[in-house]
Amino acid sequence: METLFTIGFTALLIAISVVPYVRRHRRKEREAHARFEQLRISGLHKATTMHPHINVTLCIGCGACIDACPEGDVLGIMEGRASLIHGAKCVGHSLCAEACPVGGINMLMAPPGRSANLPVLSAHFETNVPRMFIAGELGGIGLIKNAVSQGIAVINRIAQAGRSTDGPLDVLIVGAGPAGLAAALAAKSHGMRFVLLEQQDVGGTILQYPRRKIVLTSPVELPLVGRLNFREASKEELLATWEEILRKTDLPVRTQEKVVDVRTTNGVFEVVSAKENYHARHLVLALGRRGTPRRLGVPGEHLSKVMYRLIDAESYQDCDILVVGGGDSAVEAAAGLALQGTNRVTLSYRKGEFSRIKERNARQIEGCIKKGSVRTVFNSEVEEILEYEVILKTPDGRKEIKNNVVLVFAGGDMPFEFLQRIGIQFHTVEVESSPTA
């Protein structure tokens, strides 16, 4: 009798501790499935840049990766395994990979199920073109701390060739994102003669992230500056830090200057920008993979509320949002923003109807329009962007709408054609998709 009592009491204790865990686990799985299906509608379940790839044969479903992610719902448990839920929200912190106790997560650059075109690089990040180097996201690494390390490593390699006192620059750096800025700081620390060119503004890809987005989660070491002891740095904090560094170090940065061609003559690079020609012994390309978003060319487009990519629809709450464009990206963004329920979304398209969007997107946007969660203004173009309004040009005249966020989906110019034209070779890396993502 005493033995039966002991067994029963033990079973009761196990039940008390296990049953709530199982129920909680199943509830989280249901929530993850529901969230994944919701994000699938707007296409935000897909990763667009660096993201975690989960080896389902190793994953034990412990959830350590989910707890480690500072973004919230990028990952979730489905079918007992970690799965990519909100791929577009991932910015490549890689904390999930570090937290995985079985080493079942790798960080990959291409979207799941697609192939990644990556440049052929040596161990020192040199391309097949001698003395032309690539650092950062373009080489397949989107993590800021890794991009910084690559930028510094490239310059340290170039420094072995020695410095010049006249003639061509020692190095010309293209791109003022984390890799390019780190390379510039390293070049200055070596006493090199160099120039840093940026086709837009300082910050690179970081500029495309939503306000308050966490973009840096671990410290980095910078030449001339020292250790940046960030544990959680937002987009605004990191950009402000870069501006302060530029002010103190007086780096030769030239913004709004796009490189249009690179030629080689007698072992010297002639870099042709939209404003000037430069000559350099070495060239560092610290470009992003997303290319140059096509701009509208209207007054006010420089305002910080103007974005060219939607990463996290939930970052926008109770906003008056204008989405510009009529393709799949614009329609998916409008639908995703409308799903938040508190946003007031207007979709401006220069044509009279959507003509080349997926059937699923057509049904989704039609439903949003019928419900009134998305208002469409066809045959319209943005004329001017103001701080709290946007002026649209329509067949009925100028139309002023209340606004505090503008998302532009007008296409863009990808860097691959330019890079291939200047002689850089690429190779294709196939990326397998997980069963649930």
NORJO-V714642 format. One record per pair of residues at least 24 apart in sequence whose ideal C-beta (glycine too) atoms are under 10 Angstrom apart, sorted by sequence separation. I is the first residue (numbers start at 1). J is the second residue. If there is no record, write none. Layout:
i->(I/I)
j->(J/J)
This chain:
i->(51/56/57/59/69/71/87/116/133/151/163/169/170/171/172/173/174/175/176/180/210/211/212/214/215/224/225/254/259/309/310/312/313/316/317/318/319/320/321/322/323/324/325/326/330/354/377/382/56/68/69/70/71/87/125/133/154/158/168/169/171/172/173/174/175/176/177/178/179/209/210/211/212/213/216/224/313/314/315/317/318/319/320/321/322/323/324/325/326/332/339/353/55/56/68/69/70/124/125/151/167/169/176/177/178/209/223/259/307/310/313/314/316/317/318/319/320/321/322/323/324/326/328/331/332/335/338/352/353/375/382/47/54/55/56/68/69/131/151/152/155/156/159/163/166/176/177/178/208/209/222/224/310/313/316/326/327/330/331/334/338/347/348/349/350/351/352/54/67/68/84/109/125/126/150/151/154/155/158/159/162/163/164/165/176/177/178/207/259/296/326/327/328/329/332/336/344/345/346/347/348/349/350/351/382/54/67/68/109/121/124/125/148/149/150/151/153/154/155/158/163/164/175/177/206/209/316/326/327/328/331/332/335/338/339/344/345/346/347/348/349/350/351/52/54/65/66/68/69/75/109/110/123/124/131/147/148/149/151/152/153/155/156/159/162/163/175/177/206/209/313/326/327/328/331/334/335/338/343/344/345/346/347/348/349/350/52/53/65/68/109/126/147/148/151/152/155/156/159/294/326/327/330/331/334/337/338/343/344/345/346/347/348/349/350/29/52/64/65/67/68/108/109/124/125/126/146/147/150/151/154/155/158/159/203/206/207/328/329/332/335/336/341/348/349/350/51/65/66/107/109/124/144/145/146/147/148/149/150/151/152/153/154/155/156/159/189/190/206/328/331/332/335/338/340/347/348/32/39/64/65/107/108/123/124/144/147/148/151/152/155/156/158/189/258/327/328/331/334/335/338/339/346/348/28/52/64/65/107/122/143/144/147/148/151/152/155/188/189/203/330/331/334/338/25/51/63/64/65/107/124/147/151/158/186/187/188/189/203/206/337/338/36/47/51/62/64/68/138/145/148/152/155/178/185/186/202/328/331/337/338/25/28/35/45/46/49/51/52/62/64/133/135/137/141/144/148/178/182/185/186/201/204/335/45/47/48/49/51/62/65/107/136/138/155/182/184/185/203/326/334/335/36/45/46/47/48/50/51/52/60/62/65/131/133/134/135/137/139/182/183/184/185/202/203/334/32/35/44/45/46/47/48/49/50/51/52/59/60/64/134/136/137/138/181/182/202/334/31/34/36/44/45/46/47/48/49/50/52/54/58/60/62/135/136/137/178/334/348/32/33/35/44/45/47/49/50/51/52/54/58/59/135/136/182/202/331/350/352/32/33/43/44/45/50/52/53/58/60/135/136/178/181/202/346/348/31/32/33/40/43/44/47/51/52/55/57/58/59/92/134/135/331/348/31/32/33/39/42/54/58/59/97/136/346/348/29/32/36/38/39/55/57/58/94/135/136/28/29/30/36/37/38/39/52/55/56/94/135/28/29/36/39/55/92/93/94/202/28/29/32/33/35/36/39/54/55/92/93/133/196/326/26/29/32/35/36/53/54/55/91/92/93/94/202/323/348/25/33/52/53/54/90/91/92/93/94/201/203/326/32/52/53/91/202/321/322/323/346/348/29/31/52/53/92/125/201/25/51/52/53/92/196/197/198/200/201/322/346/51/52/53/195/196/197/198/199/200/324/346/50/51/53/147/194/195/196/197/198/199/200/324/344/346/50/51/54/147/194/195/196/197/198/199/200/324/344/348/49/50/51/53/193/195/196/197/198/199/344/49/50/51/144/178/185/189/197/198/199/322/344/345/346/347/348/349/350/47/49/51/144/181/184/185/188/196/197/198/199/324/47/48/49/144/184/188/195/197/343/345/347/47/48/142/188/322/47/178/181/185/187/188/46/47/177/181/184/187/239/46/47/176/185/324/45/46/47/137/156/184/322/46/136/137/148/152/155/181/184/236/320/322/324/337/136/152/184/235/320/152/176/181/320/322/337/144/145/149/151/152/144/145/148/149/151/181/143/144/145/147/148/180/334/143/144/145/146/148/197/199/333/143/145/148/176/199/334/144/145/195/197/306/333/176/197/330/332/173/176/195/197/329/330/331/173/176/197/306/322/330/148/173/208/305/322/329/330/195/197/207/301/305/320/322/328/329/204/205/206/208/300/303/305/320/321/322/323/324/325/327/329/145/169/174/195/204/205/298/299/300/301/302/303/305/320/321/322/323/324/325/326/327/174/175/194/204/205/298/299/300/301/303/306/319/320/321/322/323/324/325/326/327/145/174/195/205/208/296/297/298/299/300/305/319/320/321/322/323/324/325/144/194/204/296/298/299/300/318/319/320/321/322/323/324/325/50/172/193/296/298/299/300/49/174/193/194/196/198/199/200/296/316/144/192/296/300/316/50/172/192/194/196/300/315/50/51/300/316/50/200/298/299/49/50/199/200/211/298/144/211/187/200/298/50/211/172/174/187/207/210/310/168/171/172/186/209/213/305/307/308/309/168/169/172/174/208/210/213/305/306/307/308/309/310/168/169/184/207/208/209/210/305/306/307/308/309/167/168/172/183/201/207/208/210/303/305/306/307/308/168/169/184/200/207/208/209/210/213/305/306/307/308/183/208/209/210/212/303/308/309/174/180/182/205/210/211/308/179/180/181/210/211/301/172/179/180/209/210/300/172/173/179/180/301/172/178/179/169/171/172/173/174/175/177/179/168/169/170/171/172/173/174/175/176/177/296/168/169/170/171/172/173/174/175/177/167/168/169/170/171/172/173/174/175/296/167/168/169/171/172/173/174/175/295/297/91/167/168/169/294/296/91/293/294/295/164/293/294/164/293/294/295/91/163/293/294/162/293/294/98/161/291/292/293/89/93/161/291/292/91/93/95/290/291/292/91/92/93/94/95/158/159/291/292/89/91/93/94/158/290/291/91/93/157/158/289/290/291/91/158/289/291/292/155/288/289/291/154/287/155/132/154/285/154/287/132/154/287/129/131/151/285/130/150/285/129/151/131/150/130/131/132/285/131/93/147/283/285/129/147/71/72/71/70/91/71/139/142/70/138/139/142/69/136/138/139/68/131/133/134/135/136/137/138/140/131/132/133/134/135/136/137/138/139/131/132/133/134/135/136/137/138/271/130/131/132/133/134/135/136/137/138/131/132/133/134/136/137/269/129/258/49/126/127/262/261/262/127/260/264/125/259/262/263/264/125/261/262/70/261/262/70/262/259/119/118/117/116/110/109/211/210/91/88/90/91/88/89/90/88/89/88/89/86/88/89/86/89/86/86/74/49/50/73/49/71/72/175/48/49/71/73/48/72/88/88/88/49/48/48/49/48/44/43/44/42/44/44/44/42/39/138/138/138/43/134/43/46/138/132/43/44/42/43/44/140/42/43/129/132/134/41/42/44/132/42/43/44/127/132/42/43/129/41/42/129/41/42/44/127/128/129/42/127/128/129/39/42/117/119/127/128/38/41/127/128/117/127/39/119/38/119/117/117/121/120/121/119/120/119/120/121/119/120/118/119/117/118/116/117/118/116/117/118/116/117/115/116/115/116/43/114/115/116/114/115/43/113/114/43/110/113/41/42/110/112/113/114/40/41/109/110/111/112/113/43/108/110/112/113/41/42/109/111/112/41/108/108/113/112/41/111/84/84/87/83/85/82/83/84/85/81/83/84/81/82/83/81/78/79/78/79/78/77/78/76/75/59/55/53/56/53/55/56/51/53/54/56/53/54/52/54/54/47/53/52/47/51/46/47/45/46/45/36/36/33/32)
j->(75/80/81/83/93/95/111/140/157/175/187/193/194/195/196/197/198/199/200/204/234/235/236/238/239/248/249/278/283/333/334/336/337/340/341/342/343/344/345/346/347/348/349/350/354/378/401/406/81/93/94/95/96/112/150/158/179/183/193/194/196/197/198/199/200/201/202/203/204/234/235/236/237/238/241/249/338/339/340/342/343/344/345/346/347/348/349/350/351/357/364/378/81/82/94/95/96/150/151/177/193/195/202/203/204/235/249/285/333/336/339/340/342/343/344/345/346/347/348/349/350/352/354/357/358/361/364/378/379/401/408/74/81/82/83/95/96/158/178/179/182/183/186/190/193/203/204/205/235/236/249/251/337/340/343/353/354/357/358/361/365/374/375/376/377/378/379/82/95/96/112/137/153/154/178/179/182/183/186/187/190/191/192/193/204/205/206/235/287/324/354/355/356/357/360/364/372/373/374/375/376/377/378/379/410/83/96/97/138/150/153/154/177/178/179/180/182/183/184/187/192/193/204/206/235/238/345/355/356/357/360/361/364/367/368/373/374/375/376/377/378/379/380/82/84/95/96/98/99/105/139/140/153/154/161/177/178/179/181/182/183/185/186/189/192/193/205/207/236/239/343/356/357/358/361/364/365/368/373/374/375/376/377/378/379/380/83/84/96/99/140/157/178/179/182/183/186/187/190/325/357/358/361/362/365/368/369/374/375/376/377/378/379/380/381/61/84/96/97/99/100/140/141/156/157/158/178/179/182/183/186/187/190/191/235/238/239/360/361/364/367/368/373/380/381/382/84/98/99/140/142/157/177/178/179/180/181/182/183/184/185/186/187/188/189/192/222/223/239/361/364/365/368/371/373/380/381/66/73/98/99/141/142/157/158/178/181/182/185/186/189/190/192/223/292/361/362/365/368/369/372/373/380/382/63/87/99/100/142/157/178/179/182/183/186/187/190/223/224/238/365/366/369/373/61/87/99/100/101/143/160/183/187/194/222/223/224/225/239/242/373/374/73/84/88/99/101/105/175/182/185/189/192/215/222/223/239/365/368/374/375/63/66/73/83/84/87/89/90/100/102/171/173/175/179/182/186/216/220/223/224/239/242/373/84/86/87/88/90/101/104/146/175/177/194/221/223/224/242/365/373/374/76/85/86/87/88/90/91/92/100/102/105/171/173/174/175/177/179/222/223/224/225/242/243/374/73/76/85/86/87/88/89/90/91/92/93/100/101/105/175/177/178/179/222/223/243/375/73/76/78/86/87/88/89/90/91/92/94/96/100/102/104/177/178/179/220/376/390/75/76/78/87/88/90/92/93/94/95/97/101/102/178/179/225/245/374/393/395/76/77/87/88/89/94/96/97/102/104/179/180/222/225/246/390/392/76/77/78/85/88/89/92/96/97/100/102/103/104/137/179/180/376/393/77/78/79/85/88/100/104/105/143/182/392/394/76/79/83/85/86/102/104/105/141/182/183/76/77/78/84/85/86/87/100/103/104/142/183/77/78/85/88/104/141/142/143/251/78/79/82/83/85/86/89/104/105/142/143/183/246/376/77/80/83/86/87/104/105/106/142/143/144/145/253/374/399/77/85/104/105/106/142/143/144/145/146/253/255/378/85/105/106/144/255/374/375/376/399/401/83/85/106/107/146/179/255/80/106/107/108/147/251/252/253/255/256/377/401/107/108/109/251/252/253/254/255/256/380/402/107/108/110/204/251/252/253/254/255/256/257/381/401/403/108/109/112/205/252/253/254/255/256/257/258/382/402/406/108/109/110/112/252/254/255/256/257/258/403/109/110/111/204/238/245/249/257/258/259/382/404/405/406/407/408/409/410/108/110/112/205/242/245/246/249/257/258/259/260/385/109/110/111/206/246/250/257/259/405/407/409/110/111/205/251/385/111/242/245/249/251/252/111/112/242/246/249/252/304/112/113/242/251/390/112/113/114/204/223/251/389/114/204/205/216/220/223/249/252/304/388/390/392/405/205/221/253/304/389/222/246/251/390/392/407/215/216/220/222/223/216/217/220/221/223/253/216/217/218/220/221/253/407/217/218/219/220/222/271/273/407/218/220/223/251/274/409/220/221/271/273/382/409/253/274/407/409/251/254/273/275/407/408/409/252/255/276/385/401/409/228/253/288/385/402/409/410/276/278/288/382/386/401/403/409/410/286/287/288/290/382/385/387/402/403/404/405/406/407/409/411/228/252/257/278/287/288/381/382/383/384/385/386/388/403/404/405/406/407/408/409/410/258/259/278/288/289/382/383/384/385/387/390/403/404/405/406/407/408/409/410/411/230/259/280/290/293/381/382/383/384/385/390/404/405/406/407/408/409/410/230/280/290/382/384/385/386/404/405/406/407/408/409/410/411/137/259/280/383/385/386/387/137/262/281/282/284/286/287/288/384/404/233/281/385/389/405/140/262/282/284/286/390/405/141/142/391/407/142/292/390/391/142/143/292/293/304/391/238/305/282/295/393/146/307/269/271/284/304/307/407/266/269/270/284/307/311/403/405/406/407/267/268/271/273/307/309/312/404/405/406/407/408/409/268/269/284/307/308/309/310/405/406/407/408/409/268/269/273/284/302/308/309/311/404/406/407/408/409/270/271/286/302/309/310/311/312/315/407/408/409/410/286/311/312/313/315/406/411/412/278/284/286/309/314/315/412/284/285/286/315/316/406/278/285/286/315/316/406/279/280/286/287/408/280/286/287/278/280/281/282/283/284/286/288/278/279/280/281/282/283/284/285/286/287/406/279/280/281/282/283/284/285/286/288/279/280/281/282/283/284/285/286/287/408/280/281/282/284/285/286/287/288/408/410/205/281/282/283/408/410/206/408/409/410/280/409/410/281/410/411/412/209/281/411/412/281/412/413/218/281/411/412/413/210/214/282/412/413/213/215/217/412/413/414/214/215/216/217/218/281/282/414/415/213/215/217/218/282/414/415/216/218/282/283/414/415/416/217/284/415/417/418/282/415/416/418/282/415/284/262/284/415/285/418/264/286/419/262/264/284/418/264/284/419/264/286/267/286/267/268/269/422/269/232/286/422/424/269/288/213/214/214/214/235/217/285/288/217/285/286/289/217/284/286/287/217/280/282/283/284/285/286/287/289/281/282/283/284/285/286/287/288/289/282/283/284/285/286/287/288/289/422/282/283/284/285/286/287/288/289/290/284/285/286/287/289/290/422/283/413/205/282/283/418/418/419/285/418/422/284/418/421/422/423/285/421/422/231/422/423/232/424/422/285/289/289/289/289/289/405/405/311/309/311/312/310/311/312/311/312/312/313/311/313/314/312/315/313/314/312/288/289/312/289/311/312/415/289/290/312/314/290/314/332/333/336/309/309/310/311/311/310/310/311/310/312/313/314/313/313/415/416/419/328/419/329/332/424/419/331/332/331/332/333/429/332/333/419/422/424/332/333/335/423/334/335/336/419/424/335/336/422/335/336/423/336/337/339/422/423/424/338/423/424/425/336/339/414/416/424/425/336/339/425/426/416/426/339/419/339/420/419/420/424/424/425/424/425/425/426/427/426/427/426/427/426/427/426/427/428/427/428/429/428/429/428/429/429/430/358/429/430/431/430/431/360/430/431/361/428/431/360/361/429/431/432/433/360/361/429/430/431/432/433/364/429/431/433/434/363/364/431/433/434/364/431/432/437/437/367/437/433/434/437/434/436/434/435/436/437/434/436/437/435/436/437/436/434/435/435/436/436/436/437/436/437/434/432/431/434/432/434/435/431/433/434/436/434/435/434/436/437/431/437/437/433/437/433/437/436/437/437/436/437/436/436)
